[in-house]
Amino acid sequence: MIAARVAIEDLHVWREDGLGGEPREVVHGISATIEAGRRVALVGANGAGKTSLLLALVGAVRFSGRIAVDDLSLEKKTLAAFRARIGFVFAEPADQLFLPSVLEEAAFAPKRRSLPEPLSPARAALGRVGLAEMEARAPSSLSLGEQRRLALATVLSAEPGVLLLDEPTASLDARARRAVLGAVRDTRATTLFATHDLEAALELDADVLVIGAGRLVGHGPAREVLADAELLDAANLDVPASLA
C-alpha cells in the first residue's frame, strides 16, 4: 500500500475513567498534518493524551473534529475502509497476539486483506524484526521484547499506508530496540508513534509533536524541538542525553 497523508483537525477525545464515571475529555483541540511517508513522534509525560490520540485515529474512542487519511474522512460509515489503510501496534503485545504460532500471527493480516501468497510478506516482516528463526514458536513462549517485535511484524506484513505505534521500544534490550527502529525506518508507511524514548525520535529523524495535558504545546523537527529545554519542561520532559 502507498504511504498516505494524515490530517487531524481540531481533535477532541474523550475517555472513560474505568470507574463508571462520565467520559473525560483528554485531548483538547489538536490539529496537525502528517505528509505521506513522514515519521512523527508523539512525546509527552504519562497521561498527556498520546495513546488516546492514537486510538482516535482508528475510531476506537469517542472524538470530535476531523481525521482523514488522504481523501477519506473517518466516520461511522467509512470505519472499515479507514481501518484497512492503517496498522496499529498496541503498547501491550498481549492485546493483539492470539494465534498458535509466530508465522500464523504474521500471516493473519495478509490473509484478511487477501494479499497474494500471504506467507511471503509474513516471513519478510518477521525477518525485518529479527524473528525469522522463530516462526514455529508459540507467541506465548516468547519474551516480552520478542512479543513486542512480533506485534510489529503482524502489522508490517499487511503493508499499511499508515503505521501507528504505541511505545514501540518499551521493554526492549539494545539489540531488539535496534531491530524495531530499523524496521520502522525501512517502512514506506507514514508513521506516527507515541514514545517516552526521545532518543528514538532523534534516531528516526522524526518530526515531533509535544503533548502536554492533552494539548499540542510544540512541534517541529526532532533535533530542534527536543533541544528546547523550556518547551520540554512545560511538558514535564527533559532534553535527551544526546542533546544535553
Protein Blocks (a to p, Z undefined) as FASTA:
>chain_A
ZZdddddehiacdddehlopacddfbghiacdddehiacdddddehilmmmmmmmmnopa
ccedjddehjbccdfklmmmmmmmpccddfblklmgcbfbfklmmmmmmmmnopghkllm
mmmmmmmnopmmmmmpcfklpcfklmmmmmmmmmmmnopabdcdehklgoiafklmmmmm
mmmmmpmbdcddddfblmlmmmnopacdddeehiafbgcdfklmmmmmklmmmnopacdf
klZZ
